[in-house]
Every structure is written in structure tokens, then in C-alpha cells.
Amino acid sequence: MAKNVKKPVEQRPAEPQQAEALPLGQVNFIMIAVSVLLIVLGFVLMAGSANVGETFNGDIFSATRTLVGPMLSLAGFVLVVPSIIWRPKKKVVVHVSKEEVEQ
């Protein structure tokens, strides 16, 4: 019968935990927040009182409720897409030696 021989386990130094980078940057989140605020503002402008009883409320046909509010909401919905897709340009650093500059 063969004996079970335990081999020593190699001890590796613990690798430092790298913080996982978020797929979206701070600018993206700010742009998304602005877009959401536009959407909410548009819906607030569209809200209002309805016709009550026998009195006619002409405010339901105002330009704020029929034009400005929907356009703000539409602009917010449209701006969400580029705010998610947008990526900042990466800075390129070029190192030039003195010999290259003198030539």
C-alpha cells in the first residue's frame, strides 16, 4: 500500500486587491443626472389640475403643458444615450529626448 505523501503548498505573497474601475466615469454620472432632471422637470411641467365639474380649465391647453414639458422630457431621454456612451479622450504623453530635439 502506498502512503499518502503530502507535498508542501507553495506560499505566494498575497496580491494587493485592485479597486475595480467603474465602466462609467464621474462625468458620465453627472450627465446622466442632468438628463434625469430634465425628464423629471418635463413631467412636472406637464402635470397640473384637470377639468373639475362644470367649469372649463383652459390651462390644460397651455404651451407649457403641451409643448415645453414634452420637449424637455424628450431632450432628457435623448441625452441619456450619449451620456452613457461618452468616453473622455485619453491624454497621450510623448517623451522626446534632447538628441531628437537638437536634430
N, C-alpha and C positions, 0 to 999 in steps of 0.2 A: 504494500500500500504506500502511495506517495504522500509525503507530508505536505500540508499547505504551507508554503513559504510566503510570508508577507513581505512584499517589496516596499521599501520606504517611498513615501509620496514626495515628489519634488515640491519644495516650498518656493512659490513665486511671490515676489513682492506685490502687494495689492496695488492695482492700477487706480489712480485717482478718478473719481467719478466726474465725468464731464457733464456740465449742465447742458441739457438738450436744448438746442436753439429752436425757438418757435418758428413755424413756417411763415408767419406774418410779422412784420416789424411794428414798431411803435407808430410810425406814420400811417401804416395801413389801418391800425385800430382807430386812430384819430379820424381818418377819412370815413371809416365805417360809421363811427359815432355821429359825425356830421350828417351823413346820409340818413341815418335813422331819425335824427332830429328833424330833418326836412320832411320825412314821411309823417312823423307824428304831428308836426306843425300843420301840414296839409290837411290831415284828418280833423284836427281841432278847428281849422278854418271852415271845413265843410259841415261841421256839427252846428246845431242850432235848434231853435224851437220849431215845431211843426204847426200846421193849422190847427187851431183849437176851436171846437164848436162851430158857431155860425160866422165868426169873424175870419176874414181872409188875412193871412200874414204874407205880405208881399216880399218879405226878406228872404223867402226860400228861393227867389229868382235873382238874388243879388250877385254881382260879379265876383264877390269874394267867395261865395259858396259854390258857384258854378264854374268859375274859371281859375282863380288864383289857387284855391285849395287843391283841386285835382292836379294842376300843373306842378305845384310844389311836391306833392306826393309822387308824381311821375318822375320828376327830377331826382328825388331821393332814391327811387327804385332803380333808375338808370345809373346813378353814380355809385351804387353799391358794387356793381360788377367791376368797374375799373379800380375801385379802392381795394378789392380783393386781389386782383391780378397785378397791380402796380408793384414793381420792384425798384429799389434805388439803384442808381448806376454805381458800379464798383470803381473805386479810385485805383488808378494804375500809377505805380511809383516806378520811375525809371532811374536807375543808378548809372551815372556817367563818370568814368574815370578822368583824371586830369589829362592823360595822354590823348584821350579821344576828343577832349575839348580843344587842345592845342592844335590838332590837325586841321 
